[in-house]
């Protein structure tokens, strides 16, 4: 993050046919943070292009107000969904740009990345988007630094892949404002709401669950989760946390019963499995997106983990 104030006010801009689940996860994380803090630390409002109702992709309608200039301490999250790539509004572009220049954080949830990118606000920042839109997003904005990460926070810009990833995005901001104890309790509260198979990417919320128990371990997990495309050497992770390699190893073995290197590789393999299953990216592109040297390098570990090549895994899950 930059030196800008941590946002405690959120404006969720609803693009028509926005993802209701992504919005709900974000707002409920703020609600729970207030409940845990015992006071209304965070505020939020729903914003639309004009005053009136906005339809979600599921057909549920929500009331929104017309946007107003935002400044320091406010985050504007453009919530996208079906058809966001076709959304055009000069007035919204101007509002986003004026608010960004005025000190607001500006970012996106799910396919809202199209709107923020179209406004020219991801030009110097990393961004991510829902996996279904990766190829189209890259083709439309070839000069942007686009990742396959679950969330991206780069200076005054942020983005997340949508769905329950918006929970992780909000927890980052809550951690900065309220600290690890409250974030750990919030993450514990939501953990059992996620149903995952053993081949799916471990949700970043798991890192927040350790925040109240061991902050060093939580920070190490967040570094790993944020560095799936370009893995950070274990020695550097330990050094950045003020630990020796041996101390970091003991933490992982105590809480996760594995080594840091093995856990990191498992995260990258799980991410690769998700991309193989859910996208049309080539195996070489997936290997690069998950920090493997080549498709064959990914294939070697993939077969050990899943018992089949990435190609066969893809065909068996379609």
PyMOL commands that set and color helices and strands:
alter all, ss='L'
color gray80, all
select helices_A, chain A and resi 20-37+84-86+90-101+110-118+131-140+165-178+180-191+205-209+215-226+234-240+245-255+260-278+283-289+295-306+310-316
alter helices_A, ss='H'
color red, helices_A
select strands_A, chain A and resi 9-14+43-48+52-55+61-66+74-79+105-109+151-154+157-160
alter strands_A, ss='S'
color yellow, strands_A
deselect
rebuild
show_as cartoon
